[in-house]
Amino acid sequence: MLQSRSEPKRVHVHAHLTALAAAVLLAACGGSDDDDEAPAPAPTPPAPTVACSVDTAVALAYEEQRLQTPLPFSGANVVGTDATPLADRILKDTGFDTFAPAFATKLCAADGTTPVTTYAQAVDLVKAEGLALWKAAVDRVQGRRASPAGSVLPNSDDRMLYWARVQMTKALRQWKPSFAMTAAEIDDLQWQLERASRGQYDINLPEGNAPSGKKYRRMIISGFDTFTLGVPGTPNTGLRNGNPSGATALEMDGKQVTLADGSVMHVESYILPVSYDPFNKGMQEDTLAPYFQPGPKRVDASITMSQGSANVFNLEQWNGRFHGSSAGNDGIVYCPPGATRLPAYVLPIGTITTAGAAPITLAGSGCNINPPQRWLGYDATTAWMKDYPPQFTTASMPIPAMVTGRTQAGVARPPGATSEGTEGFNVTWHTNYAYFPDCNDVATVSVPSNGVMNLMPDLSTVVAPNLATCSRSGGGGDYLSNESAYRNTLLRDTFGLDIPAGHIHVPVMTNFFRGTPDTGGGVRDDNAMTDARFEAYRTAIVAQGKALLTVIGNSLIYK
């Protein structure tokens, strides 16, 4: 009985001692069982913002003025009647209509504020947004980005990258933050957006060997924007042009191809603009030269590509220093026709070469190519020098293997296309060029190509340019494709590299049904942004272009 009555008391004492011990322990730790809980951390203060606005009245760049231009939507040769600007149609169909609005909102939100409070932050933003656009375009072309429901344009289309970029440059031009920026800083923001959205900051060549233990063969290729887009505001079919060289670049970026000896060709790509000023500023050299220097990521092959002639791949042998009289996408012409059209001619600063286009602002804008001193090693801009840089450069591609390698095999020929055999397109070693016998006289001489398709010509009939003359055009003409080839091969020589470097002019892809047998039949519709013939050309050109690049890669296994 006593024992049973004493149990509750022992439990009470034990509980009291336990509580006392806990209190002593808590006190020793600096606390008390009567303390309140620790206060919650203070909320993170909102990111600083500044005021901003969107100036829709700002003068748009020449290319941006085409954003509101439709295809023909009435009259002859028109079935569809869609008067929507073509840029909007392409971007909506591909799901790229969100990039410019999202970018514009990051620049200036609906409440008139922006978290971008300094020029440095603005640079970071435009580079990040440009890179995101590039990666999205690569992902779509390579099948990793889904298209919207009802899309009619295939993954292989290259045009959404161009038109989304132009929408973004417009949004950036209209942005007016409350903090001050110099004119040079404003121009630089556009420059950074251009370069980032063209993949020029995304090149990442691998080091060492592939996981298999075999060598990496590092290749860089370039393609171009679409071009010959017509006069802004005037409905025209040129707006729907694509560029298969740009499509090839997007298809090949980051791709790895196993070569004949088991080594791995890793390809990195970038896109070039169809305008002279970016070349004059050194865009191409700034992209390539870091990978032409000694180091574990030095390039093993550098190939430029563009769109050239009908139904043939032209492998350009000689590249000229001369500019022609065709306008860029920005409306600017560097070498106008007339008595002044000579190698040494330079346009005066402030010259307007096309109505509505920007004036000439860069020194050295004229009839000859003048690469930047920072890579060339000397000043070619201040005073013209005939042979510095040289009037012609030479390709160093494995021409015999490329011409005779049957890269047509397995390539379905598009409707209406004509070439030898039944598959793909012809390949020829393009050995034509033109020159001024007297660099101070407008008279020129043209040297034709050999005309041989899919075979090597008699080498005794191929004559190199006379070094005493001045170039009037290379095998690839006198436009920006020739300029990209010239700058690429000159950079190879400047760094003394023994690598394949040269230019591939791919066939023209902008071929639509026109209702005639020679154009594959079909129904002509100048309001259509695509048809089966147009798509078949891109598919075939990209496939054979990839085969030609693989031939170049296989030539590296002997080095």
C-alpha positions as CSV (number, residue, x, y, z in Angstrom):
1,M,0.0,0.0,0.0
2,L,2.7,2.5,1.0
3,Q,4.7,1.5,-2.0
4,S,1.8,2.0,-4.3
5,R,0.9,5.4,-2.8
6,S,4.5,6.6,-3.1
7,E,4.8,6.0,-6.9
8,P,3.1,9.2,-8.1
9,K,5.4,11.2,-5.9
10,R,8.6,9.7,-7.3
11,V,7.3,10.3,-10.9
12,H,6.6,14.0,-10.0
13,V,10.1,14.4,-8.5
14,H,11.7,12.8,-11.6
15,A,9.8,15.0,-14.0
16,H,10.8,18.1,-12.0
17,L,14.5,17.1,-12.0
18,T,14.3,16.5,-15.8
19,A,12.7,19.9,-16.4
20,L,15.4,21.5,-14.2
21,A,18.2,19.8,-16.1
22,A,16.7,21.0,-19.4
23,A,16.5,24.5,-18.1
24,V,20.1,24.5,-16.9
25,L,21.2,23.1,-20.3
26,L,19.2,25.7,-22.2
27,A,20.6,28.5,-20.0
28,A,24.1,27.2,-20.7
29,C,23.4,27.5,-24.4
30,G,22.4,31.1,-23.9
31,G,18.6,30.6,-24.0
32,S,15.7,30.1,-21.7
33,D,12.6,27.9,-22.0
34,D,10.7,31.2,-21.6
35,D,12.3,32.9,-24.7
36,D,10.3,33.6,-27.8
37,E,11.3,32.0,-31.1
38,A,14.1,33.6,-33.1
39,P,12.8,36.4,-35.3
40,A,12.3,35.7,-39.0
41,P,14.9,37.0,-41.4
42,A,14.1,40.4,-42.9
43,P,12.6,40.2,-46.3
44,T,15.0,40.7,-49.2
45,P,14.7,44.3,-50.4
46,P,13.4,44.6,-54.0
47,A,16.0,45.0,-56.7
48,P,16.6,48.6,-57.6
49,T,14.9,49.9,-60.6
50,V,15.0,53.1,-62.7
51,A,12.4,54.7,-64.9
52,C,12.2,53.9,-68.6
53,S,10.1,54.5,-71.6
54,V,9.5,53.1,-75.1
55,D,10.0,55.6,-77.9
56,T,7.9,54.3,-80.7
57,A,8.7,57.4,-82.8
58,V,12.4,56.7,-82.9
59,A,13.8,56.3,-86.4
60,L,14.1,52.6,-87.3
61,A,17.0,51.0,-89.0
62,Y,16.6,50.2,-92.7
63,E,16.2,46.4,-91.9
64,E,13.7,47.1,-89.2
65,Q,11.5,49.0,-91.6
66,R,10.8,45.7,-93.4
67,L,9.1,44.2,-90.3
68,Q,5.7,45.6,-91.4
69,T,6.1,44.5,-95.1
70,P,3.8,41.7,-96.4
71,L,4.1,39.4,-99.3
72,P,2.0,40.3,-102.4
73,F,-1.6,39.6,-101.4
74,S,-3.6,40.6,-104.4
75,G,-3.4,40.6,-108.2
76,A,-1.7,38.0,-110.4
77,N,0.1,34.9,-109.2
78,V,-1.6,35.2,-105.8
79,V,-3.8,32.5,-104.2
80,G,-3.6,33.4,-100.5
81,T,-4.6,36.9,-99.4
82,D,-2.8,37.2,-96.1
83,A,-1.7,40.8,-95.7
84,T,0.0,40.2,-92.4
85,P,3.7,41.2,-92.4
86,L,5.7,38.2,-93.4
87,A,8.0,38.5,-90.3
88,D,5.0,38.1,-88.1
89,R,3.7,35.1,-90.0
90,I,7.1,33.3,-89.8
91,L,7.6,34.1,-86.1
92,K,4.1,33.0,-85.1
93,D,4.4,29.8,-87.0
94,T,7.7,28.8,-85.5
95,G,6.9,30.0,-82.0
96,F,9.6,32.7,-82.1
97,D,7.1,35.6,-81.7
98,T,7.7,35.6,-78.0
99,F,11.4,36.6,-78.0
100,A,11.1,40.3,-78.9
101,P,8.1,41.0,-76.6
102,A,9.8,39.3,-73.6
103,F,13.0,41.2,-74.4
104,A,11.1,44.5,-74.6
105,T,9.5,43.8,-71.2
106,K,12.9,43.1,-69.6
107,L,14.1,46.4,-71.0
108,C,11.1,48.3,-69.8
109,A,8.1,46.8,-67.9
110,A,4.5,47.9,-68.3
111,D,4.9,50.1,-65.2
112,G,7.6,52.2,-66.8
113,T,10.5,50.8,-64.7
114,T,13.5,48.5,-65.5
115,P,15.9,46.6,-63.2
116,V,18.6,47.4,-65.8
117,T,20.1,50.4,-64.0
118,T,23.6,50.7,-65.7
119,Y,25.2,50.3,-69.1
120,A,27.1,47.2,-67.8
121,Q,23.8,45.5,-66.8
122,A,22.4,46.4,-70.2
123,V,25.3,44.7,-71.9
124,D,24.8,41.6,-69.8
125,L,21.1,41.5,-70.6
126,V,21.4,41.9,-74.4
127,K,24.2,39.3,-74.6
128,A,22.1,36.8,-72.6
129,E,19.0,37.4,-74.6
130,G,20.9,37.2,-77.9
131,L,22.5,34.0,-76.9
132,A,19.1,32.6,-75.8
133,L,17.7,33.4,-79.3
134,W,20.7,31.6,-81.0
135,K,20.3,28.5,-78.8
136,A,16.6,28.4,-79.4
137,A,17.1,28.5,-83.2
138,V,19.7,25.8,-83.0
139,D,17.5,23.7,-80.8
140,R,14.5,24.1,-83.2
141,V,16.5,23.2,-86.3
142,Q,18.1,20.2,-84.6
143,G,14.7,19.0,-83.3
144,R,14.9,19.8,-79.6
145,R,12.4,22.7,-79.6
146,A,8.8,22.0,-80.3
147,S,6.8,24.1,-82.8
148,P,3.4,25.5,-82.0
149,A,0.3,23.4,-82.9
150,G,-0.6,23.9,-86.5
151,S,2.9,25.0,-87.6
152,V,3.5,24.5,-91.3
153,L,7.2,25.4,-91.4
154,P,9.6,22.5,-90.7
155,N,12.3,22.5,-88.1
156,S,14.9,23.1,-90.8
157,D,13.7,26.7,-91.6
158,D,16.4,29.3,-90.8
159,R,14.3,32.5,-91.3
160,M,12.9,32.8,-87.7
161,L,16.4,33.6,-86.4
162,Y,16.7,36.6,-88.7
163,W,13.3,38.1,-88.2
164,A,13.3,37.6,-84.4
165,R,16.7,39.3,-84.2
166,V,15.4,42.3,-86.3
167,Q,12.4,42.6,-84.0
168,M,14.8,42.6,-81.0
169,T,17.1,45.3,-82.4
170,K,14.0,47.4,-82.9
171,A,12.9,46.9,-79.3
172,L,16.4,47.9,-78.2
173,R,16.4,51.0,-80.4
174,Q,13.2,52.1,-78.9
175,W,14.3,51.6,-75.3
176,K,14.9,54.8,-73.4
177,P,16.2,54.2,-69.8
178,S,16.5,57.2,-67.5
179,F,20.2,56.6,-66.9
180,A,22.6,58.2,-69.4
181,M,24.5,56.3,-72.1
182,T,26.8,57.7,-74.7
183,A,26.1,57.3,-78.4
184,A,29.0,54.8,-78.5
185,E,27.5,52.7,-75.7
186,I,24.1,52.7,-77.4
187,D,25.7,51.4,-80.6
188,D,27.6,48.8,-78.6
189,L,24.5,47.4,-77.2
190,Q,23.2,46.7,-80.7
191,W,26.6,45.2,-81.6
192,Q,26.5,42.9,-78.6
193,L,23.0,41.8,-79.5
194,E,24.0,41.1,-83.1
195,R,27.1,39.1,-82.1
196,A,25.4,37.0,-79.4
197,S,22.3,36.2,-81.5
198,R,24.6,35.0,-84.4
199,G,26.4,32.4,-82.2
200,Q,29.6,34.3,-82.3
201,Y,30.0,34.1,-78.5
202,D,28.8,30.5,-78.4
203,I,31.8,28.8,-80.1
204,N,33.3,26.2,-77.8
205,L,35.8,23.9,-79.5
206,P,36.8,20.8,-77.4
207,E,40.3,20.1,-76.2
208,G,42.3,16.9,-76.3
209,N,40.7,13.7,-77.4
210,A,37.1,12.5,-77.7
211,P,35.8,10.1,-75.0
212,S,36.7,7.2,-77.4
213,G,40.3,8.2,-77.1
214,K,40.4,9.3,-80.8
215,K,41.4,12.8,-81.8
216,Y,39.0,15.7,-82.0
217,R,39.1,17.5,-85.4
218,R,37.9,21.0,-84.8
219,M,36.0,22.8,-87.5
220,I,34.3,26.2,-87.6
221,I,31.8,27.1,-90.3
222,S,29.8,30.2,-91.1
223,G,26.5,30.8,-92.9
224,F,24.6,34.0,-93.8
225,D,21.4,35.7,-93.1
226,T,18.7,35.7,-95.7
227,F,19.1,38.6,-98.2
228,T,17.7,40.4,-101.3
229,L,14.6,41.3,-99.2
230,G,13.3,44.1,-101.3
231,V,12.5,47.7,-100.5
232,P,11.0,48.2,-97.1
233,G,7.2,48.7,-97.2
234,T,6.8,47.3,-100.7
235,P,5.2,43.9,-100.9
236,N,7.6,41.5,-102.7
237,T,8.4,37.8,-102.8
238,G,12.1,38.5,-101.8
239,L,10.9,38.7,-98.3
240,R,10.3,35.0,-98.1
241,N,13.9,34.1,-99.1
242,G,15.8,31.7,-96.9
243,N,19.5,31.1,-96.9
244,P,20.6,27.4,-97.0
245,S,24.0,28.4,-95.7
246,G,22.4,29.7,-92.6
247,A,20.3,26.6,-92.3
248,T,23.4,24.5,-92.7
249,A,25.1,26.4,-89.9
250,L,22.2,25.9,-87.6
251,E,22.0,22.2,-88.4
252,M,25.7,21.6,-87.8
253,D,26.3,23.7,-84.7
254,G,27.8,21.5,-82.0
255,K,27.4,18.4,-84.1
256,Q,30.1,15.6,-84.1
257,V,30.8,13.5,-87.1
258,T,32.9,10.3,-86.8
259,L,35.5,10.3,-89.6
260,A,37.0,7.4,-91.5
261,D,39.8,6.8,-89.0
262,G,37.4,6.9,-86.0
263,S,38.4,10.5,-85.0
264,V,35.6,12.9,-84.3
265,M,35.0,16.1,-86.2
266,H,33.4,18.7,-83.9
267,V,31.7,21.5,-85.7
268,E,30.9,25.0,-84.3
269,S,28.9,27.5,-86.3
270,Y,28.2,31.2,-86.5
271,I,26.1,33.4,-88.8
272,L,27.3,36.5,-90.7
273,P,25.2,39.5,-91.7
274,V,24.6,40.5,-95.3
275,S,25.8,44.1,-94.6
276,Y,29.2,45.7,-95.1
277,D,29.6,47.7,-91.9
278,P,29.9,44.7,-89.5
279,F,32.7,43.3,-91.7
280,N,34.4,46.6,-91.7
281,K,34.3,46.7,-87.9
282,G,36.0,43.3,-87.7
283,M,33.1,41.0,-86.7
284,Q,34.5,38.0,-88.6
285,E,38.1,38.4,-87.4
286,D,36.9,38.9,-83.8
287,T,34.9,35.7,-84.0
288,L,37.6,33.5,-85.7
289,A,41.0,34.8,-84.6
290,P,40.9,33.6,-81.0
291,Y,40.7,30.0,-82.4
292,F,43.4,30.6,-85.0
293,Q,46.0,31.3,-82.2
294,P,48.1,28.6,-80.6
295,G,46.4,26.6,-77.9
296,P,44.4,23.4,-77.2
297,K,41.3,24.8,-79.0
298,R,43.0,25.9,-82.2
299,V,40.8,25.3,-85.2
300,D,41.7,22.5,-87.7
301,A,39.5,23.8,-90.5
302,S,37.6,27.0,-91.1
303,I,35.0,27.1,-93.9
304,T,32.7,29.9,-94.9
305,M,29.5,29.1,-96.8
306,S,26.9,31.2,-98.6
307,Q,24.2,30.9,-101.3
308,G,25.4,31.3,-104.9
309,S,24.2,29.8,-108.2
310,A,21.5,27.5,-109.4
311,N,21.8,23.8,-108.9
312,V,25.6,23.7,-108.2
313,F,28.0,23.8,-105.3
314,N,30.9,26.1,-106.3
315,L,34.2,25.5,-104.5
316,E,35.8,29.0,-104.7
317,Q,39.5,29.0,-105.4
318,W,40.4,32.7,-105.4
319,N,38.9,35.4,-103.3
320,G,39.2,39.1,-104.3
321,R,39.7,42.1,-102.1
322,F,37.2,44.2,-104.1
323,H,33.6,45.2,-103.2
324,G,30.8,45.4,-105.7
325,S,27.9,47.8,-106.0
326,S,25.2,45.6,-104.5
327,A,23.5,47.0,-101.3
328,G,23.6,45.1,-98.1
329,N,20.4,44.3,-96.2
330,D,20.9,47.7,-94.5
331,G,20.8,49.5,-97.8
332,I,24.4,50.6,-97.7
333,V,26.6,50.3,-100.8
334,Y,30.4,50.4,-100.3
335,C,31.6,50.8,-103.9
336,P,29.2,52.7,-106.1
337,P,29.4,52.4,-109.9
338,G,31.1,55.0,-112.1
339,A,34.5,56.5,-112.7
340,T,35.5,56.3,-109.1
341,R,34.9,52.6,-108.9
342,L,38.6,51.7,-108.4
343,P,40.4,49.7,-105.7
344,A,41.7,52.7,-103.8
345,Y,38.4,54.6,-103.7
346,V,36.9,55.3,-100.2
347,L,33.5,56.8,-99.6
348,P,33.5,60.2,-97.7
349,I,32.1,60.0,-94.2
350,G,28.4,61.0,-94.2
351,T,27.7,59.7,-97.7
352,I,24.2,58.3,-98.1
353,T,24.3,55.5,-100.7
354,T,20.6,54.5,-100.7
355,A,17.5,56.5,-99.9
356,G,16.5,55.7,-96.3
357,A,19.7,54.0,-95.4
358,A,22.2,55.2,-92.8
359,P,25.1,57.3,-93.9
360,I,28.7,56.1,-94.1
361,T,30.3,56.4,-90.7
362,L,33.3,54.1,-90.7
363,A,36.7,54.9,-92.1
364,G,37.9,52.7,-94.9
365,S,34.4,52.1,-96.3
366,G,35.1,51.7,-100.0
367,C,36.0,49.5,-102.9
368,N,38.7,47.4,-101.1
369,I,38.4,45.2,-98.0
370,N,40.5,46.5,-95.1
371,P,40.7,44.1,-92.2
372,P,41.2,45.5,-88.7
373,Q,44.7,46.4,-87.5
374,R,44.3,44.5,-84.3
375,W,44.4,41.2,-86.2
376,L,46.1,42.1,-89.4
377,G,49.1,43.7,-87.6
378,Y,49.2,46.9,-89.6
379,D,46.9,49.8,-90.6
380,A,45.2,49.1,-93.9
381,T,42.5,51.8,-93.5
382,T,44.3,55.1,-93.2
383,A,46.1,54.9,-96.5
384,W,45.3,52.4,-99.3
385,M,48.2,50.0,-100.1
386,K,47.9,47.8,-103.1
387,D,49.4,44.6,-101.7
388,Y,48.8,45.1,-97.9
389,P,46.6,43.1,-97.6
390,P,47.0,41.2,-100.9
391,Q,44.6,41.6,-103.8
392,F,43.7,37.9,-103.9
393,T,43.7,35.0,-101.4
394,T,43.6,31.3,-102.1
395,A,41.5,28.4,-100.8
396,S,43.2,25.5,-99.1
397,M,40.4,23.0,-99.2
398,P,40.8,19.3,-100.4
399,I,39.3,20.3,-103.8
400,P,39.9,17.0,-105.7
401,A,38.2,14.9,-103.0
402,M,35.3,17.4,-102.7
403,V,34.7,17.5,-106.5
404,T,34.9,13.8,-107.1
405,G,33.6,12.5,-103.8
406,R,30.0,11.8,-105.0
407,T,28.5,13.9,-102.2
408,Q,25.3,13.8,-104.2
409,A,24.7,10.2,-103.3
410,G,21.5,9.6,-101.4
411,V,20.4,13.3,-101.8
412,A,16.9,13.5,-103.3
413,R,16.8,16.1,-106.0
414,P,14.2,18.8,-105.6
415,P,11.4,19.2,-108.2
416,G,12.6,21.2,-111.2
417,A,16.3,21.0,-110.3
418,T,18.8,20.1,-113.0
419,S,22.3,18.6,-112.5
420,E,24.2,15.6,-113.9
421,G,23.0,12.2,-112.8
422,T,19.8,11.7,-110.8
423,E,20.8,12.8,-107.3
424,G,21.7,16.0,-105.6
425,F,23.6,18.8,-107.2
426,N,26.7,19.3,-109.3
427,V,30.0,20.2,-107.6
428,T,32.6,22.3,-109.4
429,W,36.0,23.8,-108.7
430,H,35.2,27.5,-109.3
431,T,38.4,29.1,-110.8
432,N,37.0,32.3,-112.3
433,Y,38.0,35.8,-111.2
434,A,38.3,39.3,-112.7
435,Y,41.0,42.0,-112.3
436,F,42.1,45.5,-113.1
437,P,45.3,45.3,-115.3
438,D,45.9,48.9,-114.2
439,C,44.7,49.6,-110.7
440,N,44.0,53.3,-111.6
441,D,41.9,52.5,-114.7
442,V,38.3,51.2,-114.6
443,A,39.0,48.7,-117.5
444,T,38.8,45.0,-116.3
445,V,39.5,41.5,-117.6
446,S,37.4,38.5,-116.7
447,V,38.8,34.9,-116.5
448,P,36.1,32.3,-116.8
449,S,35.9,29.1,-114.7
450,N,36.8,25.7,-116.1
451,G,33.2,24.6,-116.5
452,V,33.9,21.0,-115.4
453,M,31.4,19.4,-113.1
454,N,32.1,16.6,-110.7
455,L,35.6,16.0,-112.1
456,M,38.9,17.9,-111.9
457,P,39.7,19.9,-115.0
458,D,43.0,19.9,-116.9
459,L,45.2,21.8,-114.5
460,S,47.1,23.4,-117.3
461,T,44.0,25.4,-118.1
462,V,43.7,26.9,-114.6
463,V,45.7,30.1,-114.4
464,A,46.2,32.0,-111.1
465,P,45.8,35.7,-110.8
466,N,48.8,37.9,-111.7
467,L,50.1,39.5,-108.6
468,A,50.9,42.7,-110.5
469,T,47.1,43.4,-111.0
470,C,44.3,44.5,-108.7
471,S,41.3,42.3,-108.0
472,R,37.9,43.1,-109.4
473,S,36.2,39.9,-108.1
474,G,36.9,36.5,-106.9
475,G,35.3,33.2,-107.9
476,G,32.5,34.0,-105.5
477,G,31.9,37.4,-107.0
478,D,32.3,40.8,-105.3
479,Y,29.6,40.7,-102.6
480,L,29.8,39.7,-99.0
481,S,30.2,36.0,-99.6
482,N,33.4,36.7,-101.3
483,E,34.4,39.1,-98.5
484,S,33.8,36.4,-95.9
485,A,36.0,34.0,-97.9
486,Y,38.7,36.6,-98.3
487,R,38.8,37.5,-94.6
488,N,38.8,33.9,-93.5
489,T,41.7,32.8,-95.8
490,L,43.6,36.0,-95.1
491,L,43.4,35.3,-91.4
492,R,44.7,31.8,-92.0
493,D,47.7,33.3,-93.8
494,T,48.2,36.0,-91.1
495,F,48.6,33.3,-88.5
496,G,50.6,31.0,-90.8
497,L,48.2,28.0,-90.4
498,D,48.3,24.9,-92.6
499,I,44.6,24.1,-92.4
500,P,41.7,23.7,-94.9
501,A,40.2,27.1,-95.3
502,G,37.9,28.3,-98.1
503,H,34.4,29.0,-99.3
504,I,31.5,26.8,-100.4
505,H,28.9,28.5,-102.5
506,V,25.8,26.3,-102.0
507,P,22.9,26.3,-104.6
508,V,20.1,28.8,-104.4
509,M,17.2,27.5,-102.4
510,T,14.5,30.1,-103.0
511,N,12.6,28.1,-105.7
512,F,8.8,27.9,-105.5
513,F,6.3,26.1,-107.7
514,R,5.3,28.2,-110.7
515,G,2.9,25.9,-112.4
516,T,5.3,24.9,-115.2
517,P,7.0,21.5,-115.8
518,D,10.5,23.1,-115.5
519,T,9.6,24.3,-112.0
520,G,8.1,21.1,-110.8
521,G,4.6,22.0,-111.7
522,G,2.5,22.8,-108.6
523,V,0.5,25.9,-108.1
524,R,2.2,29.3,-108.0
525,D,1.3,31.4,-105.0
526,D,3.3,34.5,-104.3
527,N,1.5,34.9,-101.0
528,A,2.8,31.6,-99.7
529,M,5.7,31.7,-97.2
530,T,6.6,28.1,-98.1
531,D,5.8,25.2,-100.4
532,A,7.1,21.7,-101.0
533,R,9.6,22.7,-103.7
534,F,11.1,25.4,-101.4
535,E,11.5,22.9,-98.6
536,A,12.9,20.2,-100.8
537,Y,15.7,22.5,-101.9
538,R,16.7,23.3,-98.3
539,T,16.7,19.7,-97.3
540,A,18.8,18.6,-100.3
541,I,21.3,21.5,-100.0
542,V,21.9,21.0,-96.3
543,A,22.3,17.2,-96.7
544,Q,24.9,17.6,-99.5
545,G,26.6,20.5,-97.7
546,K,27.1,18.3,-94.7
547,A,28.6,15.6,-97.0
548,L,31.1,18.1,-98.3
549,L,32.1,19.2,-94.8
550,T,32.7,15.5,-94.0
551,V,35.0,15.2,-97.0
552,I,37.0,18.1,-95.6
553,G,37.0,16.4,-92.1
554,N,38.3,13.2,-93.6
555,S,41.2,15.1,-95.2
556,L,42.4,16.0,-91.7
557,I,43.1,12.4,-90.7
558,Y,46.3,12.5,-92.7
559,K,47.7,15.4,-90.6
